[in-house]
Amino acid sequence: MAVAVTDAGSDVGAGRRVSAWHFVRLKLRVLGNNFRGQGWRVGLFAVGAAVGLWSAVFGFSLFAAPGLAGNDQYATLLAALGGGLLVLGWLLLPLIFFGVDETLDPARFALLPLPRRTLVTGLFAAALVSVPAVAGLLASSGLIFTAGIFGGWPAALTQAVGVLAGLLLCVAAARAITSAFATMLRSRRVRDLAAVLLAGAAALIAPVQLAAVAALRDTDWDRLAAVAAVVGWTPFGAPWTIGIEVAQGRVWAAPVKLLITAVTVVALLVWWSRSLESAMIGTASSGRTSTRSPATGTAVTQLFPRLLDWLPRGRFGALVAREARYWWRDARRRANLITLAVVGLFVPVMLNLGSASLTRGGGTPESSSPVLVTLSMVFVGVLAAATLANQFGFDGSAYAAHVVVGVPGAVELRARMAAFSLYLLPLVLVISGVLALLVLGQPGWIGLTAGSLLATFGAGLAVNTLLSVLGAYSLPETSNPFAMNSGAGVARSFLAILSMLASAVAVIPMVVAAALLGDVWLWLALPVGAAYGLGAALLGAYLAGDVLDRRQPELLATITARR
Amino acid sequence: MTAEQPPALALRGLVKRFDAKTAVAGVDLTVPAGSFYGLLGPNGAGKTTTLSMAVGLLRPDAGGAWVLGHDVWADPVRAKQLLGVMPDGIRLFDRLSGAELLAYHGLLRGMDPAVVDQRAAELLDVLALADAGRTLVVDYSAGMKKKIGLACALLHGPRLLVLDEPFEAVDPVSAALIRDILARYVTGGGTVVFSSHVMEVVERLCSHVAILADGAIKRVGTLDEVRGEQTLEQVFVTVVGGRTATGEELAWLSR
C-alpha cells in the first residue's frame, strides 16, 4: 500500500493563529506562577523593580536636562552619546554580568508547529516585558521631554516613536548577541573565536571611556559634539536623536534615522532567529571529540588533571581537581571565565591608557597615578571574585552528592576557592605584568598592581563565598550559558553588586596605603597585598564553612531547579 | 528487632510540608537489618520526599531518621558513612567520565586511593561501563546513568543502600544486572530500601513491602502479609484507589 508522506487535508493542529500577544501572556503567567507562595521572590522582585525605577528616574532627568536648562546646544550631544551608552550597555552587560531572562526557554517551543517568524516575534515581544526594558523606556522618555521643549508637539511625537524604536533596538541587540555567543561557546572549534570577538566588543569601551573622561575634563566640547553628530547617524545614536533633529529644523533626517534603526532591528532579529534554531534543536553535545577513546591510568589518576598531579589524593584534592575540570568543561562556567579574562585585561589597560594620554596632553609629565592603578586593580579583583557569587548554583542538584557524603563546609569552600584561583592567579600575573610593563612603562610597579589585585581578590572571595552559601539561586538547566531564571534577575544582580561593593570596601586600606605611603608602598604592596588576600579568603572560608555545615539541605533545596 | 541489633533504617513521625501542601504526613517505618525493602506508591505519593528525609537530603518539619541506630540529623557523620544513596531525578557531576566520577566519590568519602582504584575498576567492569572509556556521564544513556549512580552508592561498601526508583528508564538487560547485584548484596548481609511502582520487580525481589499513598503508610509488613490471598497489584490498586477506563472517553482519538 502506498502511503502518502505529506497530507495537506489533515485538520490536525489547525486552529487559530498564534500571535505575539500569546507569548507575552505566557510570560506574565509564568512570572506570576513563579511568585506563588514564594514570599521572598516577590520581595526580590520588588527590590529589583525599585532599583529599576530609581535608575529610570535618574536616566530621565539626565536626558531631560537640556530641556530643563532650556539650552539646546548640547542636546544632540547628550542624546547621541547617552543613547549610545544605553545601547552599548544592553549589548555588553548581559554578557558580562546579568545574563538574559529565559523565562520562556526557546527549546520548549521546538515541538510546537510554529513558523520561525511567529516564534521570533513572539519571544521578542515577551522579552520586552521585563523590568530593565520598562526602566529603559522610562529613562529615555526624557528625550521626548527635551524634544518637546525645543520643537513642540511634532518633535515630541517624533521622538516618542524614536524612543520606542530605540528600545526595540536595545532588546533585540541583547537577545541576538547572547544567543549568538551561547551558540558559539557550545562548540569547541569556535570557542577561541568567541573570545576574540568578545575582546573586540570590550575594546569598544575605550572610545566611550575616552569621551567620558574628555567630557569630565571640560575640554573640547565642540570636538565631542562633532563625534556625537557622527554617532547620531549610527544605529547607536540614530533613534535617540530624531526629536532634536526635527526641533532644529532638519525634518528630513527623521525618516532616514528611523530607517537606520528599523533595518538594524530587523537584521538583529534575523541573526537571532538563526542562532535560536541551533539552540532549539540542541547541538549542545556536538563538538566534543575523542570521547570514546580508551581510558588510560587508574580511576584516581584520571580524575586529576596532569598539571595538578601534585594535589593530595584526599577529600580536598579531589574537590579541587573536580572543580578545576568543571571550570573548563561546563559551558556556563567557561563563558564566565573567558569573559572575565577579556574584561579583566581590557578595562584596566583602557582606563590607564586613557588617563595617561589625557594627562600627557594636559602638559603634566607624570603618567597614571598609583591610586588610579590600585583602583583599576580593585575593579578587576572584585569582578573576578564576583564570579563565585553563585558557585553552588552552577552545580545544581549534583550538589546532592556532597550532602549525602557530608563534606565539611570549610574544606569544600577552601577547595572551591583554590580551584578558581588556579585559573585566576596566572591571569592576575598577566594582567599586572601587562599593565606595569606595556601600559605604564614602569616595571617597578608590578608589585603594586599584583599586590592590589591579590588583596581585592582575596577579600572578594571571602565576601562572595559567604554570599554563595546564603544567597544561592537555581540556574535554568538550558544550554544557554547566559540564561537566568525568571524575573528576579534584576534583584539578583543588585545583590551581586552589593557584594562587589562590600569587597571593594574591604580593600580600602590598600587604596589609602597607596595614596599615603608613596614609594615605600611600591615595595610593600605585593607581600602585604598577598597576605591580606590570603588571610581574608581563609577567614571567609572558615566563617562561611560554619554556616554551610548548618544549612547544607537548605542550600541544596534552593539550587535545585524546580521542575 | 533485638536489643543489640538496631533496625537498618528507622523512620519516626516524618512530616514535610511544601507551602500549603503536605507531602509526607507522619511516616513511621522500621526496616530490619538484612531485609530487601520495597517502598511502593503511585506518582506523587511522597516516596522521594520520604527517602530524601531518611538520608539527610531534605530537613523534615517533624520526626527523625536513624541508620543502624545513628541519628541522621543529629549524628550525620557516622550515619552517612553507613549509607549508600542513589537519588532519582538528580544530576550527577556529569561533566566527569565514569571512572573520574567514581574516583571523586571515593576520595570524598575519605577512602584510600589504592582501594578506590581497585573497586572502581571492578565496578565499571561488572556494570559493563568500562567500554565507555572517557565518555562523559552527561552523554551516557539513561540506563548507564542509573548504573554509574549505583556504582557511586556501592563504592564505599555501605551497610544500608537507599535507592530511589532504581529500575526507572532501565532496559531489561541492565535491570537484570542491577537486580542480581542487589540480591547478592542482601545475601552478603546488606540491607536495601528502594522505591518503585513496578509491582513485578517488587514481588520478585522484596522480603518486605510498604505501600505509601497521600504521604502516609497504608500497608506495611512482609511481602506475604501485605498481599495475603491476592496479587500485589490488586492490593495496590485497592489501597490507592484508581479509576478504570469505561471506553467512552477520548473518542476523538480514534477515527
Interface residues (C-beta under 8 A of the other chain):
Chain A: G37 S285 R288 S290 T291 R292 S293 P294 A295 T298 A299 V300 Q302 L303 R313 G314 R315 G317 A318 L319 A321 R322 R325 Y326 R329 D330 D395 G396 S397 A398 A400 A401 H402 V403 V404 V405 G406 V407 P553 E554 L556 A557 T560 R563
Chain B: D19 A20 V55 G56 L57 L58 R59 P76 V77 K80 L83 V85 P87 G89 I90 R91 L92 F93 D94 R95 L96 S97 A99 E100 L102 A103 Y104 H105 G106 L107 L108 R109 G110 P113 V116 D117 A120 A121 L124 A132 G133 R134 T135 L136 V138 D139 C152
